[in-house]
Amino acid sequence: MEQLHGSAEAWLTDYRRRIEEIRVRAERAREELAGLSATASSTDGAVTATVGRDGALSGLAFGPAAEGLSRARLAELVLATAGDAGAEVAARVAAVVRPLAAGS
């Protein structure tokens, strides 16, 4: 009976240790995600876009090369550049979250 009690205590101690490790990893991930964003620029420098971790556009700037572009071309560049920034932020979010899933 004593051996059974000892193994139960060992199991409970190990369980608590694993829960604490998960909590620490989750807190670290939360901190990393808090200010996560990505910025991308078009190859010609006409457009620079910043996207937050939620995928929302949080910054947009136009460089001197934007001056000579048509509105249609400028709109295309805004969408493409924001898409590039969104893809980067999605990759960063996945990299932060991946260790949480691996540890479960």
C-alpha positions in Angstrom: 0.0 0.0 0.0 2.9 2.4 0.8 4.3 1.8 -2.6 1.0 2.7 -4.3 0.9 5.9 -2.2 4.4 6.8 -3.2 3.8 6.3 -6.9 0.6 8.5 -6.6 2.6 11.3 -5.0 5.3 10.9 -7.7 2.7 11.1 -10.4 1.1 14.1 -8.8 4.4 15.9 -8.5 5.3 15.2 -12.1 1.8 16.4 -13.2 2.2 19.6 -11.3 5.7 20.2 -12.9 4.3 19.6 -16.4 1.4 22.0 -15.7 3.8 24.7 -14.5 6.0 24.2 -17.6 2.9 24.6 -19.8 1.9 27.8 -17.9 5.4 29.3 -18.3 5.4 28.5 -22.1 1.9 30.0 -22.5 2.9 33.2 -20.6 6.1 33.5 -22.7 4.0 33.1 -25.9 1.4 35.7 -24.7 4.2 38.2 -24.1 5.8 37.5 -27.5 2.4 37.9 -29.3 1.5 41.1 -27.4 3.4 43.5 -29.6 3.8 41.3 -32.7 3.7 43.0 -36.1 5.4 42.9 -39.4 6.3 45.5 -41.9 6.9 45.0 -45.6 7.9 47.4 -48.4 7.3 47.2 -52.1 10.4 46.6 -54.2 10.4 50.1 -55.5 9.8 51.7 -52.1 6.5 53.2 -53.1 4.6 51.5 -50.3 5.4 50.4 -46.8 2.7 48.5 -44.9 2.6 47.3 -41.3 0.2 44.6 -40.1 -0.6 43.7 -36.5 -0.8 40.1 -35.1 -4.5 40.1 -35.8 -3.9 40.8 -39.5 -5.2 44.3 -39.4 -3.3 47.0 -41.3 -1.8 49.3 -38.6 0.5 51.4 -40.7 0.8 52.6 -44.3 3.3 54.9 -45.8 4.1 56.1 -49.3 7.6 56.8 -50.6 8.7 59.1 -53.3 8.2 56.4 -55.9 4.4 56.5 -55.2 4.2 60.0 -56.8 4.3 58.8 -60.4 2.0 55.8 -60.0 -1.6 55.6 -61.1 -4.2 55.1 -58.4 -4.9 51.6 -59.7 -1.3 50.6 -59.5 -0.9 52.2 -56.1 -3.9 50.3 -54.8 -2.4 47.1 -56.2 0.9 47.8 -54.4 -0.9 48.6 -51.1 -2.8 45.2 -51.3 0.3 43.2 -52.3 2.5 44.9 -49.7 -0.1 44.5 -46.9 -0.4 40.8 -48.0 3.3 40.3 -47.7 3.3 41.9 -44.2 0.3 39.7 -43.2 2.1 36.6 -44.4 5.1 37.5 -42.3 3.1 38.2 -39.2 1.2 34.9 -39.7 4.5 33.0 -39.9 5.7 34.7 -36.7 2.5 33.9 -34.9 2.8 30.2 -36.0 6.4 30.1 -34.8 5.4 31.5 -31.3 2.4 29.1 -31.0 4.1 26.0 -32.4 6.0 25.1 -29.1 2.8 25.3 -27.2 1.2 22.6 -29.4 4.3 20.5 -29.4 4.4 20.4 -25.6 0.9 19.2 -25.1 
